[in-house]
Structures are given as structure tokens and as C-alpha cells.
Amino acid sequence: MAENSLLSKLDGLEHKFEEISTLITDPAVIADMKRYVKLNKEYHDLELIMNAKKEYQNALSNIQQAKEILDTESDPEMREMAKMELDELEPQLPDMEERIKILLIPSDPEDCKNAIVEIRGGTGGDEAALFAGDLFKMYAKYCEMKGWQVSVSSFNEGTAGGYKEIIFNVSGDNVYGTLKYESGVHRVQRVPATETQGRVHTSAATVAVLPEADEFDVQINEGEIKWDTFRSGGAGGQNVNKVESGVRLRYIWKNPNTGVAEEILIECTETRDQPKNKERALSRLRTMIYDREHQKYMDDIAARRKTMVSTGDRSAKIRTYNYPQGRVTDHRINLTLYNLQAVVGGEIQEIIDKLIVAENAERLKESEL
């Protein structure tokens, strides 16, 4: 009965899939970029469900045929083949059903977007800045393993190394949907290089992962943006210090949720090309406004969730990196791993996978599928 209920849900989506398949080839829809992108995303999601449905139906059909052979066939060889097929397919059904149920839960529309990641040293002074630097290296290596592109848009170095703050863009496939689990307070327990007594210190850094906004996600009056240019500091040859390639953007934005106006200030010194820096500063402006406008949406999600798997709460302590014991603990799912060096070397996929499993279990419970 459960499988009939599941198939009836899938049958209801077939017509919608066919309708969207037609719409995305309509020239009028293609001309409306905002609508076209939205429908394309919906088409891709439904295509995954339709493929899973086909696989599930084939398995059910083959199981039914195998049972009929066992009921009616006397040939020992045919019966043995039917029994082997049953033994292979029946254990696969629960996993197929689970995958379909997860696909039926509406996905976060932000998941497929690129991300802007902000890491800031928190409590702990120089050691916090060093830890923020270690976190950046960890994410840079992880992104390299995933084949994602990382570009730093701004940074403020710590006096003893590392970063007081570093902001970088990550582009690739399903970036935000993967990295969003990293938002929150990361804590480190270790003996700092400056510690002469060998005492373990606790420091922290905050990580904020934001979905990168597309041009049509937010409305910006570019005529109201005030631009300044300045010479970039630091190493990099004559051009960096003598040409005004750095850009500073000022924009007054009114929050539609609160009605309060605020000035947004963004600097970008990433490249030696001023137009490219302007383009990247604009991208960050769009993302910052998008993040603020969608905070109510994020708060509503957080209020409904019983656990803090991916609420985006940047004040929540999510993970501890304990160097003396060589362990990493994710506090949201009570997961402890004793492979600290591998984790800080970029191998965080196991943690993210377990967080995704925990969130999917929670979403299934909420959806009552």
C-alpha cells in the first residue's frame, strides 16, 4: 500500500514535468531570464524525480514478474533465475523509496547557487587570526578537491599571521547547498606558537556562508552607488601600489522587512584591474542585500527546525578542533572524529555527508512522507 501511495504522488508530478519541458523551449519564456532560470531549476529537480520513478517502477515490475515465475514455472533453471532476481531487487526497494521521499521534499532554492564565504577571527587575539587562516586553507583545499573555483575578494591579515577577516567567492556545482553547513562559530583548542608555558588556549572564528545573488535576485539603483578608487597596499609589484585599482563602494539600502535605512560599505582589491574589482564589489553588494532581505525566510526555517543542522545561525558554536587529542567534534549531531589533521587538510566531506543525512531525516519527519 505504501508503494502505491508513493507512486500516486509521483504520477501527479508527471504532468507538471511535461508542462515545464514544453515551457522551457518557448521563446517568450527564454526571453524572460528570471522565469527561464527558475523553470530550468524546476525542470532539473523534476527530472531527477522522474528518473527515480522509472527505476522504482522497473524494480517493482521485475519483482512482480519474478514472483509470477516462481508461482507458475516448473523449470528449475528459470525458478533459480527468478529467485536470484528477487533476492537482488527486494532489498533495494527501501533505499529507492527513501531516495524518492527525499527528492519529493522541496529543495532549498538557494542550494544550487555559488557562495560567498566570510571568515572572521573571534575571541583569542592573534591565535584567533591564525585559526581563521587555518580555516581558510581547509576550505581552499576542500574546494580544490571538489573542482570548485575560489577567488578572494578581500582580506585583513593578522599581526602574527592568518587573517582577522577574509572574504572569498566559491563557484561550482551545488556550492551553497554543500557549504551552508559550515556557517557558525568554529572553536580551536591548542597550544599557540606564542605560548611559552605549553598551556592549551581556546580561540574561535566565525564562518558565514551566503548564497551568491544573481543580478535579477535584487533590485539595485546603480546610479545611487558612490564609488571611490584607491591604491592597493601590500606586495605585488609596482602596479599594485601606483595604480588606483582598489575600489570602494557606498550604497544606502532600505530594509523592506524593517524599513530601516543603512549604508553598505564594500572594498575590493582582489585584482589589478579596476573594472573587475568593481564587478566583484557589485556582486558582493547584491549578495549582502539578498542575505538581509531573506533573513526573515531563514529565521522562519530556523524556527521550524528542531535541530541546528543548517539554520545559518552564525552565533551558534558548531564545531571544536581539539589539537592535543587530535579530534574534531561537530556539536549539532554529536559527531566526534579522531582525524584532525585530515580534516584541517580539507577532508571535511564525511562531516558534511553526516550533516546532510541528519537534515534529510529531520525534513522527512516534518513532511510526514
N, C-alpha and C positions, 0 to 999 in steps of 0.2 A: 504493500500500500504506500509505503514511504517513497518508493521509486516512482510510482505513478504520480504522486503529488509533485515530485521534483520535475518529472517530465512535463507535467501540465504547466509549471512555471516557465520552463524553457520554451514550450510551444507558444506561449503568449508573447515571447520576445522575437520569435522568428519573423513575424510580420513587420515589426519595428526595424529589424535588421535589413530586410528587403527594401523598406521605405527609405532608410538612410543611405543604402547602397545606390539608390536612384538619385537622391538629392545631391550627393557629393559630385555627381557628374553634370549637374545643372549649371550652365554658365552664369545664371543670376546668383546662385549660391556661391560659386567660386569667386565672383566679383566682390562679395561681402566677406572680407577676410576674417573678421571676428566670428561670423557664423560658420564659415567654412572650417576654421581651425577647431571649433567646438564640435561640429558634426564629425570631423575626421577622428577626433579623440573618441567620440561615442561609437563610431564605426569600429575602431580598433578594439575597444573593450567588448563590444558585442560579438566581434569575430572570434575572440578568444573563447567566449561562452558557447558559440555555435560549434566551434571545433571540439570543445569538451563534450558537448551534447552528442555530436556524431560518434565520438569514441565510446561514450557511455552506451548509446543505443546499439552500436555494433557489438559491444561486450554482452549486453542483455540478450540480443538476438542469437549470438553464438552459444550462449549458455542454454537458451531455450532449445536450440537445435540439438545440442549435446544431450540434454535431458530426454528429448524425444527419441534419439537414437538408443539410449540406454533402456527406454521403455519398450521399444518396438523391435530393435535389431538383435539378431541372434549370432551374427558373425563376431567371433571373439576379437578379431583384429580391429573391427570398426568400434566395438564397445570399448576396447582399450584406448583407442584414439580419443573417443568421446570423453572417457573418464579423465584422461590427461588434460584435455582442454578445460574441463570443469575445474580440475584441481589448480589449473593455472589462472583462470579468469575470476572465479568466485572470490578469492582473497583480495583481488584488485578493486572490487566494487566499492568497498567503504572509502578507499583513498580517492577514487573517482568522484564519489558523491561529495566528499569533503571539499575537494578542489572546486567543484561546481558551486557548492554553497558559498564558498569564499568569493568566487567570481561574481555571484549574484548580489553580494553586498556592494552598494555603490562605492566606488573608489574615491579617494580624495582627489578632486580635480587638479590640485597643485602637484601631485606626485610626479608627473611626467616632466616637470619644469627643471631648468637649471637652477643652481643655488648660489646665494651669496653667503659666505661664512665669515663671522666676526669672532675673533678670539681675543679676550682681554685678560691680562693678569689681574688677579683679585688680591686677597689678603696674602701677605708674605713678602712684600717688597721685591728685592732683586730675584729671590728664589721663585716668586710667582711669575715674573717675566721670563725666567729661564724655562719654567714649566710650560708657559704659553708657547714658547719656541718649540719645545718638545712635542706639544700637541699639534702644532702646525706641520712639523716634519712627519708625524704619524699620519695625518690626513693626506699630506702630499704623496707619501709612499702608497697609501691605500688607493688614492685616485689613480696613481700610475699603474697599479695592479689591475684596476678596473678599465684602464684605457681612457680615462677621463682627462680633460684639459684643465689645468689650474693656471690662473693668472692673478697675481697680487695687484690690488688696486691702491692700497695704501698701507703703511706700517709706521710704527713708532718704536724704535729699538730701546731696550732696557740698558741701564748704565753698565751692567755686568754681563750683557748678552741677552739673547732671547728677544721678546717683544712685550712692551707694555700693551700694545694693541696691534693686531694685523687683520686686514680685511682682504678676502680673496674670492674670486669667482670660480665656480666649477661648472663645466659644461660637458654633457654626455647624455647617456640614456638613463632615464628614471633617477636622476641625481637627487632631487629634493626628496623623493619617496624613500630613498635609502638613507641619506644623511640626516633627515629630520630627527632621527632617534638620538642624535648627538647633542641636541640643544639642552643646556642646563649647566650646572656647576660641576666641574671636574676637580677632584681633590688629590693631592700627591703627598705621600709620607715618605721622606727620605732624609739622608744627611746631606745638607747643602755643601757645595765645594768650599764655601767661605767659613764653614763651621770647624773650629779648631778642637772642640771637646768631643766630637763624634756623636753629638746628640741628634736625634731624629726630629725634624721640623715638619709641620703640616702647612701646606700652602694650597692656594686654589686659583683656578682660572675659569672664566665663563665662556661658553660657546653658544653662539646664536646662529641658527641655520634658517635662512629666509628663502622663500621661493622667488626666483628672479621674475620680475614683472615684464610681460610683453608690452609693446607700445600701446596696444588698444585696451590694456587692463585698467589703465588710469588716465584721467584727463589732466594734462598739464598745459598751462598757458606759457609757452616758451618765451613769449615776448616779455613776461614779467620776471624772467630769470636774470639775476645780476651776475656777471662774470668778471673775475679778476684773473690776471696771469702773474706768475712769479717764477723766479729761478729755482730749480730743484737743487736741493743740497746733497751732500754726500759724494761718494766716489762715482766714477763713470765717465771720466774724460772731460775735455773742455766744454763740449756741447751742453752737458747736464748743468754746469754751473754758470754758463754765459748766456744761454738762450732761455727765454721765458716760456718753457714748455709745460710747467706746472699750471694747473687751473684750479680756481676756487669758485664754487657755485653757491649763490644765496637765493633762497626761494621762500616766499611766505605762503604757507599752506593752511587752509582751514579744515579742521577735522569735522567731517559730516556727522560723526557719532556724538561729539561733544559741543560742536560749534565754536571751539577754541582755536584761535589762530596761533601758529608758531613759525619761527624762522628755522629753516633747514639749511645747514652749512655742510658742504661736502668739498673735500680736496682730493685731487688725483694727480699723482706724479709718476704713474707707472711706466709710461713710455717717454721717449724723447720727442714724440710727435704731438703737438698741441691739439690738433683736431681729434686724434684718437683718445687723448685724455679727456676731452670734452664729451666725446661719445660715451666713454665709460662712466664719467661723472653723472651724465643723464640717466644711464642705466641704473646706477645706484639710487638716484633720486626717485625714479619710478618704483623701484623695489621698496624703498623706505616708506613711500606714501601708500603703496599697496599693502604693506605689512601693517601699517597703522589702521587703514580702513577695514582690514579684515580681522582686526584683533577681537572684535565682538564675536565674529564667527568662530575664531579659535577658542574664545572663552566659553562659548556655548558647548563646543565639543568637550572641553576640559570638564565642564560641569556635569556632563552626562557620563563621563568615564569614571569607573571605579578605581582604575589603576593609572599610573602616570607613565605609560609606555611611550607615548609620543604626543604629549599635550603641548609641547613647545614652551613649557614653563621654564623660563631662563633662570629663575631663582631657586629651582629645586636641585638639591645635591643628587646627582645621578650615578656618579662612579668614583671609586677610590683606587689609586695606583699606589700600592704599598711595596716600596723597593726592598726593605730589609727581609721581607717574607716572600718576595718575588710573586706577589699575587695581584690580581685585578678583581674588584668586586663591583658589579652593577646592582645598585640598591633597589631598582624598580622591580626586578624579577628575582632578587636574592641569588644571583649567579656569581660564583667565585671561580676564577681560573688561575692556575699556577703557571702561567706562561707570559709573565710580564714583559720580558724582552721581545718576544714575538709580537705582542700587542702594540707596544710603543714603536715597533718596527713596521707597523702598518697592517698587521694581520688582525683586523677587527671584524671580519665578516662573520665569524662564529657568534660573536656577541649580537651583531645586528640581526642575524638569522633567528636567534632565540627571542629577540625582542619582537620581531615580525610575527613569529608563532604565537607569542603571548597576546599580541594585539589582535590577531585574527581570531583567537579563541574568545577574546572579550567581545569582538564585534559580532561573532556568531551568536553569542549569548544574548546580546542586545537585539539582534534581528529576529531571534526565535525561529531560525530556519531549521 
